[in-house]
Amino acid sequence: MISRFLFGPLRPGIEAQRPVLYRLAYAWCHDAALADDLVQETLSKAWTRRAQLRDDAALKAWMVSIMSHCWLDHLRRRRDFDDVEEWQNELESSADTPEASCDREQVIASVRSAVARLPMGQRQVLTLVDLEEFGYAEVAEILDIPVGTVMSRLSRARANLKTLLDTAMQQPTAKPLLRRVK
């Protein structure tokens, strides 16, 4: 782990957040290398700003907030958008929806794909509330948006996710074509 070489041993609570941060970063960007970079940048900033944390109980939310800012900085550097607020409703991953199936791995892949197709603002709120179990107020603070916006994005995200999953489950599965060779 690079962070140990650069900064010595990290505060145990900071290092313990690595898996949570990686899950969220990957859910937001769908790129393993970028997710690693975001986590590393977050750990670095958390370490240098550790004196700013007043309540150890808020460590997870504080670190996710730092990562959210790192993610916004990354999006700004890419300059895909004139206004950073545009990414909230437009940024989609290009991941295709996998074939529908009752098989557990295919269902998981279908859900991940559907989440990847949500607009970034909805994806962030959905992953923070439903996967990481943050409260609405915490999510609002992490993303620096009003609580009402968190609630409306979550509602839209769940509705869109349901639609995407319903569509994925209705697609017929492709069967391999067999031909006779003599």
Sequence and secondary structure as in RCSB ss.txt:
>XXXX:A:sequence
MISRFLFGPLRPGIEAQRPVLYRLAYAWCHDAALADDLVQETLSKAWTRRAQLRDDAALKAWMVSIMSHCWLDHL
RRRRDFDDVEEWQNELESSADTPEASCDREQVIASVRSAVARLPMGQRQVLTLVDLEEFGYAEVAEILDIPVGTV
MSRLSRARANLKTLLDTAMQQPTAKPLLRRVK
>XXXX:A:secstr
 HHHHHHSS  HHHHHTHHHHHHHHHHHH  HHHHHHHHHHHHHHHHHTGGG   GGGHHHHHHHHHHHHHHHHH
HHHT  SSGGGHHHH           SSHHHHHHHHHHHHHTS HHHHHHHIIIIIS   HHHHHHHHT  HHHH
HHHHHHHHHHHHHHHHHHHHS           
